Amino acid sequence: MRLGKYLAQAGVASRRGAEQLVFDGRVSIAGATVRDPARDVDDDSAVALDGEPLVIGRRREVVYAVNKPKGVVSTASDPQRRPTVVALITTEERLYPVGRLDIDTTGLMLLTNDGELANVLTHPRYGVSKTYVVTVANGPVRPSRLRDLADGVVLDDGPTAPAKVRKLAPDRFELIIREGRKRQVRRMTEAIGHRVKALERVAIGPLRLERLADGGHRRLRHDEVEALRAAARRD
């Protein structure tokens, strides 16, 4: 098995994240640092991350839903010592975020040690839907502006794909997208002439935030995890 895939299956990061760990020199084999994610390894290769041995067979796959509060960064660690989404959960498992929300965005995030699941939920080829509730500071939002979002708007990194839009109030709407560009929802909203006052992600594929408390978390049931996998296969 290639080293990058081994790390992902060991639950330390997504496939792309695992490759970056190798490039950064944080992975060793039998005590020697390696920088080739295509290196062949198995459970007898003595693979370690930051000096900690990794064995696929010893890991249990878990997925948590988290309601990320404003002011929390969606990374496993932060050099500026800001609170992280990973710190919201106390567990012996090594968890990492599936995708990101910017520091001012709240709502549903997933934390897991399942690298394969993280990959299908974040890779553009699978296009798993993400649902947001957007509140603007300079409402109301005209119907024509919402239609622009639905048709796709032009951003500085190219046009967006068509989206699903539903008006909730004069200054609030629901937006469902299948892309994952940096700050995409905020930039789309600015492109139609409105400034975002509040942004919350309320669903990832079939999984909804529902009544999870601010800063709260819960472990997903097996059927919920399988529904996420199925959503990626359908799309």
C-alpha positions in Angstrom: 0.0 0.0 0.0 1.3 3.5 -0.8 2.3 5.6 2.2 -0.2 8.3 1.5 -3.1 5.9 1.5 -1.7 4.1 4.6 -1.7 7.4 6.5 -5.3 8.2 5.4 -6.5 4.7 6.4 -4.7 5.1 9.8 -6.9 8.2 10.3 -4.3 10.9 10.5 -5.6 13.0 7.6 -7.4 12.9 4.3 -5.4 11.5 1.4 -4.2 14.9 0.2 -3.6 16.0 3.8 -1.6 12.8 4.4 0.6 13.5 1.4 1.3 17.0 2.7 2.4 15.4 6.1 4.9 13.4 4.2 6.2 16.4 2.2 6.6 18.3 5.5 8.9 15.6 6.9 6.6 14.5 9.7 6.5 10.9 8.7 9.1 8.2 9.3 9.6 4.6 8.4 11.7 2.5 10.8 13.0 5.7 12.3 14.0 7.4 9.0 12.2 10.4 7.7 10.6 9.9 4.2 9.2 12.4 1.8 7.7 10.2 -0.9 4.0 9.5 -0.3 4.1 6.8 -3.0 6.5 4.6 -1.0 5.1 1.1 -0.4 4.5 0.2 3.2 2.5 -2.2 5.4 1.9 -2.8 9.1 5.4 -4.2 9.5 7.0 -1.0 8.1 7.1 0.8 11.4 5.4 3.9 10.1 5.3 6.8 12.5 3.9 10.4 12.5 5.8 12.9 14.6 7.5 9.9 16.2 4.2 8.2 17.2 3.8 4.6 15.7 0.8 4.1 13.4 -1.0 0.7 12.7 -4.2 0.6 10.7 -5.5 -2.4 12.5 -5.6 -0.6 15.9 -7.8 2.2 14.7 -11.5 2.5 15.1 -13.2 4.8 12.6 -15.4 7.5 14.2 -17.2 10.6 12.8 -18.4 13.5 14.9 -20.8 16.3 14.0 -19.8 19.6 15.6 -21.6 22.9 15.7 -18.7 25.3 15.2 -19.1 28.6 17.0 -17.9 31.9 15.7 -14.3 32.7 16.6 -13.2 29.0 16.4 -10.8 28.0 13.6 -11.5 24.8 11.7 -8.0 23.2 12.0 -6.5 20.7 14.3 -4.0 23.3 15.6 -3.3 27.0 15.3 0.0 28.8 15.5 -1.8 31.9 16.8 -3.2 29.8 19.7 -6.8 30.5 18.8 -9.4 28.0 19.8 -9.8 25.1 17.4 -12.7 23.0 16.4 -10.8 19.8 17.3 -10.5 21.1 20.9 -14.3 21.0 21.3 -14.1 17.2 21.6 -12.4 15.2 24.3 -11.4 11.8 22.9 -8.4 9.5 22.7 -8.9 9.3 18.9 -6.8 11.5 16.6 -9.4 13.6 14.8 -9.1 16.1 12.0 -11.6 18.4 10.3 -13.4 17.4 7.1 -13.1 20.6 5.1 -13.1 24.1 6.6 -15.3 26.9 7.7 -13.8 30.4 8.1 -13.5 31.8 11.6 -16.6 33.9 11.3 -18.8 31.2 9.9 -20.8 28.9 12.3 -22.5 25.6 11.9 -22.0 22.0 10.9 -18.5 20.5 10.6 -17.4 16.9 10.7 -14.4 15.6 12.6 -13.1 12.1 11.8 -10.2 9.7 11.7 -11.6 8.1 8.5 -9.4 9.5 5.7 -11.3 7.8 2.9 -14.6 9.3 4.0 -13.0 12.7 4.4 -11.7 12.4 0.8 -15.1 11.7 -0.8 -16.8 14.5 1.2 -14.3 17.1 0.2 -13.0 16.1 -3.2 -14.5 18.2 -6.1 -15.3 15.1 -8.2 -17.9 13.9 -5.7 -19.7 17.2 -5.4 -21.4 16.5 -2.0 -23.8 19.3 -1.3 -23.3 21.8 1.5 -26.3 23.9 2.7 -25.9 27.4 4.2 -28.2 30.0 5.7 -27.1 33.5 4.7 -28.2 36.7 6.5 -27.2 39.9 4.8 -26.7 43.3 6.4 -28.2 45.4 3.6 -31.5 43.6 2.8 -33.9 42.9 1.3 -32.5 40.6 -1.3 -34.4 41.0 -4.6 -35.7 37.9 -6.3 -33.6 38.7 -9.4 -30.5 38.6 -7.2 -31.4 35.2 -5.9 -31.9 34.0 -9.5 -28.4 35.2 -10.2 -27.1 33.0 -7.5 -29.1 30.0 -8.8 -27.8 30.5 -12.3 -24.2 31.0 -11.1 -22.1 34.2 -10.7 -18.7 35.2 -11.9 -16.0 35.3 -9.2 -12.3 36.3 -9.5 -11.4 32.6 -9.8 -14.1 31.9 -12.4 -17.9 31.3 -12.6 -19.7 29.3 -10.0 -21.8 26.3 -10.8 -25.6 26.6 -10.6 -26.9 26.5 -7.0 -30.2 26.0 -5.3 -31.6 29.1 -3.5 -34.6 29.5 -1.3 -35.8 32.8 0.3 -36.3 32.5 4.1 -36.9 36.2 5.0 -36.3 39.6 3.3 -32.7 39.6 4.5 -32.1 35.8 4.7 -31.9 32.9 2.2 -30.8 29.3 2.0 -28.0 28.4 -0.5 -27.0 24.9 -1.5 -23.7 24.5 -3.4 -21.6 21.5 -4.5 -18.3 23.4 -4.8 -15.8 24.2 -2.0 -13.8 27.3 -3.0 -12.3 29.5 -0.3 -15.0 31.8 1.2 -17.2 30.9 -1.7 -20.6 31.7 -0.2 -19.4 35.1 1.1 -18.0 36.0 -2.3 -21.1 34.8 -4.1 -23.2 37.0 -1.8 -21.0 40.0 -2.4 -21.2 39.4 -6.1 -24.9 40.1 -6.0 -24.3 43.3 -4.1 -24.9 42.2 -0.5 -22.6 42.0 2.6 -22.9 38.9 4.8 -24.0 39.6 8.3 -24.1 36.0 9.5 -23.3 32.7 7.8 -24.2 29.2 9.1 -23.7 25.8 7.5 -26.8 23.7 8.3 -26.2 20.6 6.3 -23.6 18.4 4.6 -25.3 16.1 2.1 -28.2 14.4 4.0 -26.8 15.3 7.4 -28.4 18.3 9.1 -27.3 20.4 12.0 -30.7 20.3 13.7 -30.7 21.0 17.4 -27.0 20.6 18.2 -26.0 23.2 20.7 -23.5 25.9 19.9 -20.1 24.3 20.4 -21.7 21.0 21.0 -20.9 17.6 19.3 -22.2 14.1 18.9 -20.9 10.9 17.4 -22.7 9.9 14.2 -24.5 6.6 14.0 -23.5 4.0 11.5 -26.5 4.7 9.3 -25.7 8.4 9.2 -22.1 7.7 8.1 -23.3 5.3 5.4 -25.8 7.9 4.2 -22.9 10.3 3.7 -21.0 7.7 1.7 -24.1 7.0 -0.4 -24.6 10.7 -1.1 -21.1 10.8 -2.6 -21.8 7.8 -4.7 -25.0 9.2 -6.0 -23.4 12.5 -6.9 
